[in-house]
Amino acid sequence: MGDLTTGKLNQQITIFQNAGGVRDASGAITPIVTELGPIWAAVEFKGIGSDEKQLADQRTAMTTVNFTIRNNPNVTLTAKDEIVYRGVKYAIRSILEADPKRCFLIIETEQLGENYI
C-alpha cells in the first residue's frame, strides 16, 4: 500500500466482533456480537471476481479486499469477525501488521459474490 498515513484512511467501515453465543432455556443459541465503528480505513480491492470457489455445487465469484486501519491495542480481531463496507459483508481471512511500529493493521478479507454458471 506504500506510505501509510492517516490521510489515506478515508473510508468508513464497521467491524462486527463475534464473541460466541449464549444458549437460552429452549436450547437456541443467541450470538454475541459487538459493533466497532465507524472506523476509518484505507480500502484496496485486490481483484474483483478474480477468483472463484466451488460452493454448493456452483461456481461462485469471489472479491478480495484489504482494509488498512489504525491498530488499537485494546481490540483483538480474529477470523471470526466480519467487516461491513458500503453495505457489503466481508469475511476476515488474515490480519497483518502493516508497519514495524505496529501502528497499522492490514485486514485481508473476501466477499463472496453472486453464483454464476
N, C-alpha and C positions, 0 to 999 in steps of 0.2 A: 504494500500500500504506500510505500515511500515514506516521506516525512510525516510523522504523526504530530498533529497539533489539534488543539480543541476546536479550531475553526473548521476542520474537516468533519467534525461531529455535528452534522447539520440536519439529520433526520431523526424523528421521534419513533421509538419502539416501546413496546411493553413486554416485560418478561413475566411469565407465569411459572412460579416455582411449585412443583408437585411435591408435597410433603407426606405422601402416603394417603391413608384414609382411616375413617372411623366406622366401625361396624355398629349398626343400630340394633334394636331389640328383634327386628324381623330378620336380621342377618345380612341386610343390604349394606354395601359399603358406600359411604359418602366421602368423596375425595376432599382432601385438604389442599387448597391452592391459595398461594399468596401472590398478589399482583404487585409487581415492581414497575413503577413508571409514572409518567413518561420518562424515558431515558434517552439522552442524546447519543446518537450513533452515526458512524460512517457506514454506508451501505455499498457493498460491491457484489454485483451479480457476476458469478463465475461462469455461468453458461446456461442460458435459458433453453430448456429442452435438450440439453447437450448430452444427456444420458437417458437411460431407460431402465426400468425394473420390471420384472415379471411378478405381478400381483394378481391373485385370484384368477390365474389362467389368462390374464390380459396384460398386454404391454402398456406401461404407464410412463408418460414423460416425467422427467424429474428436473427441477430447477434448484441449483445450489447457490447460496448467498452467504457471504461473510459479513458479519456485523462487528465493527470495532467500537468498543465502549471504554470509558474510564474504568479502571479497576477499583472496586470497592472492597477493601479487605474484610469488611463486616458481612459480606454476602458471598456465599458459596454456590456457584452454579453447577449443575450436573446435566447429564444427557437425558434425564427425566423431565427437564424443564422445556418450555416452549417460548418462542418469540412470536409476537404479532406485529406485523409491519403493514400498514395500509390495508388493514382488514384481512390479511392472509396469515395463516399459521405456518410457522417453520419449526421443524424438529431439530434440536441441537444434536450434532454429531460429535463435535470436539470443541475444546476450549484451550486456546494457546495464549501464552504471554507474548505480547507484540513487541516489547522492548526490554532492554536489560534492567531498567529501573522498575519494571513491573507496574508502570502507570496505566497501561492499556491492555485490554484483552481482545483477542480475535475469536469470535464465536462462529464456527463453521456450522452451517445449517443446510437442510434441504426441505423443499416443499414439493409434495407430490401433486402433479397436475392431473388433468382430465385423462381418462382412459382413451386410447386410440387404437386403431387396428392397423 
